[in-house]
Amino acid sequence: MKKILLIGKTGQIGRELIKDSASFDFEIISFNRNKLDVSNATQIKEKLEETKPDILINTSAYHVLPQCEENPINAMAINFIAVKNMAEICNDMNIKFVTYSTDYVFNGKKDSPYLENDETDPLQVYGLSKLAGEYAALNLNPNKTLIIRTNGLYGGKTGSSEKNGNFVLNIIKEADGKKEIEVSSEQIVSPTYAGDLSKATLKLLKQENETGVYHLVNEGLCSWSKFTEEIFKIAKIDTIVKPVVRNKIIGQLQRPKFTALSNTKAKSLGIELPSWQDGLKSYFNFLNNNEDES
Ligand SMILES: NC(=O)c1ccc[n+]([C@@H]2O[C@H](COP(=O)([O-])OP(=O)(O)OC[C@H]3O[C@@H](n4cnc5c(N)ncnc54)[C@H](OP(=O)(O)O)[C@@H]3O)[C@@H](O)[C@H]2O)c1
């Protein structure tokens, strides 16, 4: 049985990986941030020496977009330098390194789902710092790095600690007591359920020789306003969704218009994710059950 050391046990994807690993025949261990901080390279090396995993999975990120613009040094420290250090240490210790990346490495000027080898061109510090992390990992652990780009991630009962929830939980809160809410119809995305991403990640890890960049998102694409309509339909919320165009720039921050991703490489290996509508249904099934979340 292969052993995984996971960074980010309290995160949206991290929690799902912990739940799913055994059914894919992986042992998984993880530490809280106070015991293993990605910005501390010595700590990473020590934990890898102590636990001797076959695979290191990094789910940590500095990913609140306005904060990345305000504190680019922090964004670079977590999304680039820490990833670079982990890749380097994994290369020295012959450990497979898996790290998550984002649709925001693209400029959004395409009008069909982005392929793994499409040209990158980030529009803001977040995308730039994640792309720098991708380059560093691929350069410093070239034979054993897997970059997984995903999009519009949601999962867990409380969502992301860093981002204070997720789109699904936050839009439900925002609609509370309102007749109508405005939601962007301009950005086109592939919203992805962390439960589906986790299983697809573990399937990919079963294919031991796979390395390089992979896209893993729920199938299909939609605008945030269409996604909201589907959320309200499932949750039986009768607030009206008013689609609005906000012209890409909110404050000083540029967001790419079209960032649906295509799972081309995963599909060629027979790894398929459910549609975004089915992903959303699975999330509501999870939210409505009484399963505890530690
Ligand atoms: N969320 C999205 O919409 C989205 C979209 C595209 C790509 N992604 C990428 O997908 C990945 C996972 O996202 P997610 O939504 O699952 O993230 P998340 O829910 O915010 O979880 C991040 C995890 O990393 C931990 N962490 C943060 N900083 C750390 C540090 N310095 N040292 C150690 N651990 C640290 C957090 O711990 P604490 O609980 O202690 O903070 C948390 O457990 C990220 O790489 C992100 O860039 C996300």
The ligand as an ORCA input file, in Angstrom:
! r2SCAN-3c Opt
* xyz 0 1
  N     -11.200     26.930     -4.074
  C     -11.237     27.125     -5.390
  O     -12.227     27.623     -5.963
  C     -10.072     26.699     -6.256
  C     -10.153     26.866     -7.638
  C      -9.070     26.465     -8.413
  C      -7.964     25.910     -7.815
  N      -7.909     25.782     -6.461
  C      -6.697     25.217     -5.857
  O      -7.063     24.000     -5.221
  C      -6.252     23.806     -4.054
  C      -7.122     23.428     -2.873
  O      -8.112     24.412     -2.658
  P      -9.132     24.287     -1.437
  O     -10.312     25.109     -1.812
  O      -9.285     22.853     -1.052
  O      -8.301     25.052     -0.310
  P      -8.748     25.322      1.200
  O     -10.069     24.707      1.470
  O      -8.566     26.777      1.467
  O      -7.670     24.488      2.035
  C      -6.341     24.862      2.079
  C      -5.657     23.990      3.119
  O      -4.277     24.331      3.162
  C      -3.917     24.654      4.510
  N      -2.891     25.665      4.495
  C      -2.966     26.951      4.106
  N      -1.788     27.571      4.271
  C      -0.938     26.645      4.783
  C       0.411     26.679      5.198
  N       1.157     27.817      5.140
  N       0.985     25.528      5.654
  C       0.254     24.388      5.744
  N      -1.043     24.306      5.408
  C      -1.635     25.428      4.935
  C      -5.209     25.153      5.152
  O      -5.095     25.038      6.562
  P      -5.945     25.988      7.557
  O      -7.322     25.369      7.681
  O      -5.143     25.940      8.794
  O      -6.006     27.345      6.909
  C      -6.214     24.191      4.547
  O      -6.188     22.958      5.230
  C      -5.424     25.086     -3.893
  O      -4.156     24.850     -4.438
  C      -6.139     26.109     -4.742
  O      -5.245     27.074     -5.261
  C      -8.945     26.147     -5.669
*
